[in-house]
């Protein structure tokens, strides 16, 4: 897709995200649509610059856990990496959660504290892969090789 078409679409989505009349769930879907178009190599600052400033500060929150009790829709290199997530929306909508999962070096994540919680990862953190999770769509894993849908 030519850059100017993608750029115009992103501008339209940004305008929708900033429109106070639009339902939050629709805005969250718009954010995931913008993030789906990021191209590697990328770092966390690319996610930050893709989302309008006020929306980022009021609706985006990062979480980590040092324990796994279930599964997550992303893979990590055993012993070297772990995962964390970016919630789009500080609370679930009545449709569900809009989440982005990241794999990261274990050194990025806090080691002290209760085994999990919120944190602020540095914006210069490189992103090797991420998964977009929408309440109605299949999870999409994005990495250098392409985009994969979870069954």
Buried (B, 14 or more C-beta within 10 A) or exposed (E): EEEEEEEEBBEEBBEBBEEEEEEBBEBBBBBBBBBEBBEBEBEBEBBEEBBBEEBBEEBBBBEBBBEEEEEBBBEBEEEEBBBBBBBBBEEEBEBBBBBBBBBBBEEBBBEEEEEBEEBEBEEEBEBBBBBBBBBEEEBBBBBEEEEEEEE
